Amino acid sequence: MLVNAATTSFFYPPTPIKPNSVGKSFTKASLPFTTNIHPNFYGFNVKNIAKRNSRFSCLCHPPPPSSEVAVASDCEEVDAGIGIHDFFVGKNIFVTGATGLLGKVIVEKILRSTLVGKVYLLIKARDKEDAFNRLNCEIISSELFMCLKEKYGKSFEAFVKAKVIAVVGDICQPNLGMDFESIESIRKDVNVIIHSAACTTFYERYDLIFDINVIAPQRIMRFAKTCNQLQLFTHISTAYVTEREEGVVLEKPLNIGGLDVADEISLLLKSSPNNIEATIFFKKLGQQRAKLLGWSSTYQLSKAMGEMCLNEMRGDVPLLIIRPACIESCYREPLPGWIQGLRTLGPVIVSYGKGILPAYYANPQVPLDIVPADLVANTTIAAIAKHGKGHVAQQPAMQKYQKSKFFDDFEEFSKFLREEIMRNNGGGEDRKIIRRCNAKAEYVEQLCKMYEFTGFFKPRFHAGNTKRLIQEMSKEEKLDFEVDVKNIDWKMYFHEIYVPGETKYAIN
């Protein structure tokens, strides 16, 4: 059962679904949910989709044994719904990371689908003019906001001016880099904080990623404690903070033995490489610490520590933690296929499409945990409404697809890869061709090593809380805020939405 948000953290994924459990966790295609999708959307007819033979249409994870899940049956649906629209009426939201992929999708959806009050966007900028320019160029003028522009027509600019406020700031600075006027205005007005800003580079310098993903969330939490009307603090994490766990990963706060954030701070303070070698030193240090402590990348380690710190210091601040898997392009709205930059799968798909990925280092039986950005945004919004109410306080040539071979031994993979690339490039002893083939092989090897954790990831994510969230949503809410990943036809998504979207929005 869900308990008072004033004293409990909620996770979407990862808290066991049993009496007295806490939680919310973000959904992957991991459990059987009720199917509830509009019969005809964006030109795709569900009846036709259902007839397709698609290995992507099945669940990414088989459901855990029934004994592990104690949730209401699918028929126990609350028609009244969560009250998403009602909750957001007049609410003032403070968002970090709004220029990033997920932050941008969340902001667009809130503006388009709710009667929100003001939306304060913390934007890293030199001054107010620079912040306003970034707001216009990187957010409002984005193709993602086309539906919103069509909705309001000539009054779009007036609508944005009335709703969206660009705030000069920096999460890595004291007081979040905000001036006194901004601080006082937000403290007085804000009802919900959405902390989406993060460094998502897997192997960034340890000192830099530590400041952004571990220290900055603490700064925001300290600020949250001074906000008079705050109802909920929402933190965007990642499902892979739980990489050290095995079996079914439950939706619960992280409590990781052997990991002491104070020790990591002390280690960084004692590290003093010369300026010339600093970048190399801190990148290697981050990778060493991640491997030693049980994570595949510095990014995952830093996000785990960020979660731990927030949960430890939040006091009576209601805390909602969203743990998505690998976030990829939008599935349905506002633009199917829209994405910002090449994300986790992007480099792999592009390399495959260009014909330089004849093999891949991964276990083909391991489920690929990805989720479209719009479903993450909808889940975040629905979870905020549920837990916030009632509490005051140049385009490359894409070749014909060929089946790739999979290897679980890196030496065998490397040998096959280099032989295949040489064969595809004519072979021979020309030094230029050999150098070019070696460069391609090294790139593919580095790519596979970077995403090795996704190719051999053993745990399964428990998503019972998301299932209960769906059951509590009304039919109207399910149509307006699609959350259920079972409604995704994965083969159609990859072939007709994801790959064309990467080509149009990321590669071009």
Salt bridges, closest charged atoms under 4 A:
ASP74 OD1 - LYS467 NZ 3.73
GLU77 OE1 - LYS478 NZ 2.83
GLU108 OE2 - ARG112 NE 2.61
ASP130 OD2 - ARG126 NH1 3.91
GLU138 OE2 - ARG134 NE 2.79
GLU143 OE2 - LYS504 NZ 3.89
ASP170 OD2 - LYS124 NZ 3.94
GLU184 OE2 - ARG187 NH1 3.18
ASP189 OD2 - LYS118 NZ 3.99
ASP207 OD2 - ARG205 NH2 2.68
ASP211 OD1 - ARG219 NH2 3.02
GLU251 OE1 - HIS462 ND1 3.52
GLU264 OE2 - ARG289 NH2 2.61
GLU307 OE1 - ARG323 NH2 2.56
GLU333 OE2 - LYS109 NZ 2.92
GLU333 OE1 - ARG112 NH2 3.01
ASP369 OD1 - HIS61 NE2 2.71
GLU419 OE2 - LYS415 NZ 2.82
GLU420 OE2 - ARG423 NH2 2.39
GLU445 OE1 - ARG418 NH2 3.10
GLU452 OE1 - LYS449 NZ 3.47
GLU472 OE1 - LYS386 NZ 2.34
ASP480 OD2 - HIS85 NE2 3.12
GLU482 OE1 - ARG332 NH1 3.43
GLU496 OE2 - ARG52 NH1 3.25
